[in-house]
Amino acid sequence: MPALKFHKVTTLPGTLEADAFYYVANGTIAEAYLTDGAGTAKSIGNTTMIEAIANDRVNAALADLNTVEIVADITERDSVISAQTRNVMLLVLDASADATVSAGAAL
């Protein structure tokens, strides 16, 4: 079984040693990497991994915010608006009950 070698560096080298642990300390940021027998780095709780997790969660939370809901008329629009806890864009198919609308439909 190969020995694990430890390296403390300020940037991750371009060529990594096989079976090694790299501690990368740069200013206020510290990251850790383990390499396999081929010298391929595996992240250990580092910024890239944390950003990937955060991005997935943010994207999931925002997934339904970029939609347009379609409602039949002004009455339905008013009931949808009163129940909303977030911004929403509505397409009202028959907006004739709203005097401020000059066309048949409205956003």
C-alpha positions in Angstrom: 0.0 0.0 0.0 1.5 3.4 -1.0 2.2 6.0 1.6 0.1 9.2 1.7 2.3 12.3 1.1 1.2 15.7 2.6 1.8 19.0 0.9 1.0 22.5 2.2 0.8 25.0 -0.8 -0.7 28.4 -1.6 -2.0 27.2 -5.0 -2.7 23.7 -6.3 0.1 22.6 -8.6 -0.6 21.9 -12.3 0.7 18.4 -11.9 -0.3 16.5 -8.8 1.5 13.7 -7.1 -0.3 10.4 -6.8 -1.6 9.3 -3.4 -1.2 12.7 -1.8 -3.0 15.2 0.4 -2.8 18.9 -0.6 -3.6 21.6 1.9 -4.1 24.8 0.0 -3.9 27.9 2.2 -4.3 31.2 0.3 -5.2 34.3 2.4 -8.4 33.6 4.3 -9.3 30.6 2.2 -8.2 27.0 2.9 -9.1 24.0 0.7 -8.1 20.4 0.8 -7.6 17.8 -1.9 -6.8 14.1 -2.0 -5.3 12.5 -5.1 -5.8 8.9 -6.2 -3.2 6.5 -7.5 -3.2 8.3 -10.9 -2.8 11.8 -9.3 -6.4 12.9 -10.0 -7.6 15.4 -7.3 -10.7 14.7 -5.3 -12.2 17.7 -3.5 -12.7 17.6 0.3 -15.2 20.2 1.4 -13.7 22.9 -0.7 -15.1 26.0 -2.3 -16.0 24.3 -5.6 -18.0 21.6 -3.8 -19.7 24.1 -1.5 -20.6 26.4 -4.5 -22.0 23.4 -6.4 -24.3 22.4 -3.5 -25.3 26.1 -2.9 -26.0 26.6 -6.6 -28.2 23.5 -6.8 -30.2 24.6 -3.8 -30.6 28.2 -5.1 -31.6 27.0 -8.6 -34.2 24.6 -7.0 -35.6 27.5 -4.9 -35.9 29.8 -7.9 -37.1 27.3 -10.4 -40.8 28.3 -10.2 -40.2 32.1 -10.1 -39.6 32.6 -13.8 -43.1 31.6 -14.9 -46.2 33.2 -16.2 -49.5 32.0 -14.9 -52.6 32.1 -17.1 -56.0 33.0 -15.6 -59.4 33.3 -17.2 -60.6 36.7 -16.0 -60.1 39.7 -13.6 -61.9 37.9 -10.8 -59.6 35.0 -11.0 -56.6 37.4 -11.3 -57.7 39.1 -8.1 -58.0 35.8 -6.1 -54.6 34.6 -7.3 -53.0 38.0 -6.4 -54.5 38.0 -2.9 -53.1 34.5 -2.2 -49.6 35.3 -3.5 -46.6 35.5 -1.2 -44.1 36.3 -4.0 -44.1 38.3 -7.2 -46.0 36.6 -10.1 -46.8 37.5 -13.7 -50.3 36.7 -14.8 -51.8 36.6 -18.3 -55.5 37.4 -18.0 -57.3 36.0 -21.0 -60.5 38.2 -20.6 -59.6 41.5 -19.0 -62.7 43.3 -20.1 -63.8 43.8 -16.5 -60.8 46.1 -15.9 -61.5 49.6 -17.2 -57.8 50.3 -17.5 -57.3 47.6 -20.1 -58.0 48.6 -23.7 -57.4 45.1 -25.3 -59.1 41.8 -24.5 -56.2 40.3 -22.6 -53.7 41.7 -20.3 -50.4 40.9 -18.5 
